[in-house]
Amino acid sequence: MSERVLVGAGVGTGISIAPAFKYSSTKYVPWESDKAGSTRGLIAIKAAIAQVEQDLDQSIRAADPEAASILEALKLTLSDPSLVSGIKERLADGANSQRAVAGAFSGAAKALSSLGEYFAARAADVEELGNKVIKVLSGEEEVQFPKTPFVLVADSLGPIEMNRLVGSAVVGLITRTGSATSHTAILARAADLPTVVSVLGSDFIHEGDLLIVDSSSGQVLVNPDEQEQRQYNQAFTKSIQKIEVTEGLLNVDLYANLGSSSEAESALAFGAQGVGLFRTELLFLGAKQAPSLESQILEYSRLLSSFPNKRVIVRVLDLDTDKPLPFLKLAESGKYANRGFQALLSNIGVLETQLQALAESAKRFPSTELWVMAPMVTSPKQAKQFVELAKSYGLKTAGVMIEVPEVCQEEPLQEILDAVDFVSIGTNDLTQYTLNLDRIQSVIALSDVRKPEVLSLIERVIAKARSSKKPVGICGEAASDPISAKLFIDFGVTSLSLSPALLPGLVRALRN
């Protein structure tokens, strides 16, 4: 498997495979030689703004209609009288030219952010305009992109740089910040450029690392192994390979793993019958405080509205020591410290808000069959606690993930199955814990799931679930591996959930 798998919000439906190119946008650096606000400073600033306007005019003439309209709006922003007034005030207070420009544009961006989600997504565009003016002031040359295929990795990217990027050898885009509704995302989608935004952990990517950008599932695979490269190379295409899965033909339901509601379109385009794993972490990761009830309702409602008359399985927040959340208490006890449901029990208010938001969203979209599940339960007691809590909020179907070997033993497994409505097997963690591999440093292969000590546990869970008449799914990476998938189907699994982009290849393999 990959050295790392990072998650974010996918934009579009495509896949790209190429080395990483790390990009840094211009940041404000004070000019020591321009210490005082002055008429000379204002003249230089106005000349820089005029130059940026000229550059935008050239880009607008060469751009497609959608990009042109976005760039035209940015050009109008430059003529906003309040910006020039803000620059003059800062110069009068003694700021140098760059500081005056940075402060005025930053103030305008903050004002936009305060107006709500739509405008907040546009605030970054205003910041980019300010950076562009600063770049002209400083005489800095444009970054030259590689001549061979590359995946651009950046903290952020505005529509100006995005428009320049589209004409290069770029095949994929990763940003640490941003949203699936930003202008950059809109342009990426229009250019059919596989993109994942809001990727926490993108700092771990080094220049030249081989990356797979899977915008259909919001995943970025860092230095994937040969088997993963083969899988994604087979799936690599600019056109969507929609599949039609005839009910009952493959004796299993085929679902999508998603990390954001923005990926729903690609899941449906690739033929997913529903969602087998919706990772809710993206709402929480990198935040200074827990997301509000309202923001969660908005995201879950967007998700459910995309899958009428289909099943959507949502996993509540899956904590991990790799995923720093400063507003949460640590749950330091035992082998699985700070992981899964145990960590949520130490932050019960966060869990309750999440369940409340899911229940409210389900009421708004009753035609979608919402199931909820807890991550990594380590005992029957935890499974019972989650089911009771979920149902107290009116959630009808509650289950758990089976990810540790202790709960795969006969007695605890049966107790869990008696308490829940369904189970889902997370093969990644189950394999690592069963084989006693270090979670952070060890790289496991998809074939490791087929080692006897792991496969015997999976077979037992599936057999027990079937005898208890409870649905049992696989949502780990192994679900996309045809050899493993055929074994799981023979064992009696009821669903497989995987990256949407890998669904067509799996269907072809299962039909052969």
N, C-alpha and C positions, 0 to 999 in steps of 0.2 A: 504494500500500500504506500501512499504518498508519505513524504517526510512530514507534511502538515496538510490539514484540510481547513481552510478558512471559510467563513460564511458571511454573506451580506445579502443585499437585495439585488436580485437579478433583473436585468433590463433586456428584453428581447428573448429570442429563442435559440440563439446559436451557441456554437462551441469554438474556441480557438486554442491552439497549442503552439507556443513559441517562447523564446527566452524573455526574461523581464528586462525592461529599460526603466530605471528609476528617474523620475522627473520631479524637479523642484520649481514651483512657480516663484515669481519675484516677490520678495518680502521687503518691507521697509527697513532700510539701513541709513542712519543719519549721515548727512554730508558734513564733514568737519569744515570744509571750505565755504559752506553757505550757512553761516551761523545766525544771521539776523533776517527778520522779515523786511522786505524792501520792495520798491517799485521794480527793480531788476528781477527779483524773484517772481513777482506777479506776471511780468512779461514772459519770462521763461515758461511759467506754468501754462499760460494761455497758448503759447506756441506749441507746447507738448500736447495740450488738449486738441488743438487744431490738427496736429499730426495724427493723433489717434482717430479723429473723425475722418481724415483722408484715408487712413488704412481701412477703416470700417466700410467706407464707400466702395473701395476696391473689392473687399470681401463680399459685400452685398451683391455687386454686379456679377460675381463669379459663382455665388451660392445658389442652391436650389430654393424654391419658393418658401419652404418651411424654415430653413436656416436663415434666409434673407429677412423674413419677418421678425425673427428673434434678434438678429443683428441690428435691424432698423430701430427696434425698440431701445436697444442699448445706446445707439447713437443719439436718440432723443434725450436719454438720461443725461448725456454730457452737456446738453444745452439748458439743463435745469438751473434757473437763477440762484436757487438756494445753495447749490454746490459752490458756485463762484463766491457767494456771500460768505459761506463757511470758510473758504480758503483765505479770503481777505481778512476775516476776523482773526484767524490763527496767525497770519503774517503780522498783523498789527500787534499781536500779543508777543511777538518775538520769535515765533517758530520759523525754522528754516523751510525751504521749498518742499522737500519731501515730507517733512512732518506735517506741514499744512495740508498737503494733498491727502496724505494717509488719514489724518484726523477728519477731514471733511467727508471723504468717501466712506470711512468707517461709521461716522455718525449717521449718514444716510442709510447705510445698510442696517444699522441697529433699529432705526425708525421703521424700516420695512419689516424687520423680524417681529416687531411688537404688534403687527397687524393681523397675525394669524399664519397658519401653515402654508397657504398658497404664497403669500408675500415673503415668508421666511425663506422659501426655496429660491426666491429671486434675489435675496440679499447677497448671496455669494456672487451673483453676476455684477453687482455694484462694486463689491470688493475687488473683483477682477479688473474692472474698469480703472479703479484707482491704481492698482498695481501696474496696469499697462501705461498709464500716464507717468508713473514713477520710473518705469523702465526707459521711456523716451527721455525723461529728464536726466537720467544717469548715463545715457548713451550705451546701455547694455544691449548686446547682440542677442538675437533670438536663439533659443536652444535648437540645435540641429538634430533631427531625429535620425535613427539608423536607416540605412538603405535596404537592409534585409528585414524579413518579418519579425515583429516584436510585439510584446504586450506592454503597454504603458502602465506604470504603477505610480500613482500620485496621491498626495494628500487631498487635493481637490483639483478640479479642472473646470474653467468657465467656458461659455459658448464661443468666445473669441479664439482661445487656444484649441478648443474642440474643432472648430471649423478649419483651422490650420492643420490639425492632426489628421483629419479625414483624407487629405491628399497625400499622406505619407504611406509607409509600408506597414502601418499599424494593423494588427489583426484582433486585438482585444484591449480592454480597458478596465483597470481596477482603481477605485478611489477609496480613501479612508473615510471621507465624509460624503455628504450629498444624499439625495433622495431619488426615488424612482420617478418623481414628478418634476424634477429639475429640468431646466433648459438643456443642460448637458445630456441628461438621460433621453430627452426627446430627440435630440440630434443624433445620439448614438443609435437609438431605435430606428430612426429614419435612414441612417447609413448602414443598417444591418450589421452593426459592430457589437459583438458579444461583450457585455459590460456587467460588472458587479460593483455596486456602490455601497458605501457604509460598511466597509470590510475592516472589522477590528482585528488587529494582528498583522496588518499589511506591512508594518515595520519589520517583521521577521523575514520578509522577502528580500533577497540580495540581488544585486545586479547580475544578470546572466542566469539566474535560476530558471529551470524549465517550468513553465506554468500551463495548466489547463484551466481555462476560464469557461465555466459552465453556467451560462446566464439563465438556463431553463430551471436550475435549482438553487441559484445563488451561491454556488460553491466555487472555490478556487483551490485547485490541487497543486501543491508545491513539490517539485521534483517527484513526479509520479513514477511508479515502477513500470516495468515493461508491459505487464498485463493491463494496467489501467491505460497506458498509452495506446495499446491495441484497441481496447474497447472504445475509447473516445475517437481514435482515428477512423474507426468504422462508422461512428456516429457523426463525424465531422461533415457538415454540409451547410451550404448557404440556404438551401431550400428545406422546408419542413416536410419530414417524412411521416405524415399522419398515418396512424394505424387504426384499424377497426377491429375491436375484439368482440367476436360473437359470444354472447352470453353462454357460459358453460363449455365453450370450445376447448379452452386450455385447462379446465378444472381448477382455475384459480382466478381471483380478481387481481388486476394490475393497477396499482395506485402510484401516485407521485409523492416524492419527498420535496417539500417546499420550505423556504425560510422567510417568505414575504408574500403578501397578497398580490404584489405586482407580478409574481411568477405564475399566477393562475392561468393567464392566457396561454402561456407556453405549455403548461400541463395539458390543457384541453386540446391544443394544437397537435400535440404528440399522441393524443388518443387515450390519456389517463382516464380510468373509470371513476376516479375520486382522488382523495388525498389520504395517504396512509400514515404520513408523519408531517405535521406542520410544526416547525421549530419556532417557538415564541421568543427565543433569546434575543433576536434582533431589536425588539422593543426595549430591551433592558441593557444590552451591552454598551459600554462606553458612557452610560448616563450617570449623572451625579446624584439623581434621585429616581425613585421608582416611577414608571410611567403612570399617568393618571388613569382613573376609571374611564373617563371620556375618550382618551387617546386609544386605549385598548379596545373599547367598543367599536371605535371607528375602524381599526385595523381588522378585527375579527369579522365585522359586518361586511367589509370589502371582500374578505375571503369567502364567507358563506354565500354572499350574493352571486358569486361566480360559479357556484356548483349546485344549482337547483336540481332536486331529485337525485342527488348523488351523496355519497358518504364523505365526510371530512373528519379525520382523526387529529385532534390537537393535543400536543404534549405540553403540559404546563412547564414553566421555567425549569430548565435543566442546568443546575449550577455546576461549576467546575473550577478547580483551582487555576486553570488556564484562563478563566474568564473573570477578570477582576470587577467586582461590583461593590463600590465603596459604601453604598447605603445599606448593605446587608450584614447581619451578624454571621460570624463563622460558626460552623458546627463541627468542632474538633473532637471527634470521638470515634475510635475504632478504625478499621481498615479502610472504610469508605468515607473518611472525614471530608466535609465540605463538598459532598457529591449528592446528586439526586434528591430523593424525597426527604432524606434525613436533613439536608440543608434547608429545605422549605419549611420543615417543622420548626426550625429555629427562627423562621421569618414568616410566621403564620399570617400576618396581616397582608403581606405581599401576595401570598397564595390565595387568600380569601378575595382580594380585589380582582385577581385574575379570574377566578371562578365566577364571580359576580358579573364581570364583563362578558365572559363567554355565555353565561345564561341569558343575559339581556340581548346579546347578538342573536342567539338561537331563537328567541321570541320574535325578533324582527324578520327572520328568514326561516319560517317553519318548514318550508319544503326541502331544505337541506338537512340531511341526517347528521347531526353533530355528535361525535363521540369524544370524550376527553380521557387522557391517560396520564398517570404519574410516572416520572422517570426513576429508574433504578431503585425499586423498593428492595429492602434487604430482609424483610420478615413478613409473615402473614398479618401481624399486627399493623404494620404500615399500610398494607394493601387495604385492610378494613377501614383504617382511619381515612384514607383518601376517598374511598367509595362513599362512606357516610357523609363526608364533608361536601363532596361534589353533588350528591343527591339532595343535601339540605338546601342547596341553591337552585334546585329544580332541574339539574342536568340529568337526563334520563339514562344515558349509557356511559358507564365509567369503567376503566380498566387500568392495567399497569404494564410497565415494561419489564421484561425478564432479562436482566443483564449481569447477574452475578451467580456463580455456581451454587451458592448456599440455598437459593430458593428453587433450584432445579431438583432437589432431593424429593423423594416420594411424599413424605408427610407434609412439609411446608408447602410444597407445590399444590397438593390437593386442597389444603386450607385456603390458599390464595384463590384457586379456581372456584371454590365454593363462595367466595366473597365478591368476586368481580364479574363483570359482564363479558369481558374479553381480555386477551393478553397479546402483547406484541414483543417479539424477540429482537433485541438489539445485538446483532452478531459481533459488532466491533468490540464492545466492552466485554461481552461474554467470552470471546476468544482470548482477549488479553488477560483477563482475570483467571480463566481456567488454565491457561498455559503459564501463568505467573510471569508475564512480561511487564516490563516497566512501561507505564502508560505514556510517558513523555518521550523517552529516548528510544524505545523499541519501534521498529517498523515491522508490521505484520503483513503477510501476503493474504490475498483472497483465498488461496489454497489452504491456509492455516485453519480455516473454519471446518475443513473436511478432515482434520486430524481426528482420530477415533475418540479421544477424550472430550473433544468439543462436540462432535457430531452426535455422540451418544446422548448428551444432555439435550440438544435440540430435538432429537427424535423423541425423547421421553416427554418433553414439554408439549410437543405437538400431539402425541398419542393421548396424554392425560387430558389435554384440552378438548380433543375430539370426543373422548369417552364422557366428558362432562358436558358435552354439547355447547361448548364455548368457542367462538371464533378465535383463531390464532393466526397472527401475521408475522412476517419477517420484514423489518424496515432497515436493517443494517446494510453495509456495502455489499455483502454476499448475495443479496437479492438480485443484483444486476449480473452476477456471474452465471452463465447458462448451466454449467456443470452442477454448481451448488443448487441453483434454482430447481433443476429437475429432481434432485434428491429431496428437496423440501416438499415439492409437489407429491412425490411418491410417499412421503411420510404423512401427508394429509393436510398440509398448511392451507389455509383458506384465502390468504392474500399475500402478495409480494409488493413492496413499495420501494421505489428507486428514483433516480434522477429522470425527469421526463425525457431528456435527450437520449437516454439509453433504452427507453421502452421499445422503439421499433426493432432494434437489434435483438433484444431478448425475445420478442414475439416471433421473429423469424427463426431464432434458434429453437424455441419451444415447439414450433410447428413442424420442424424438420424431423 
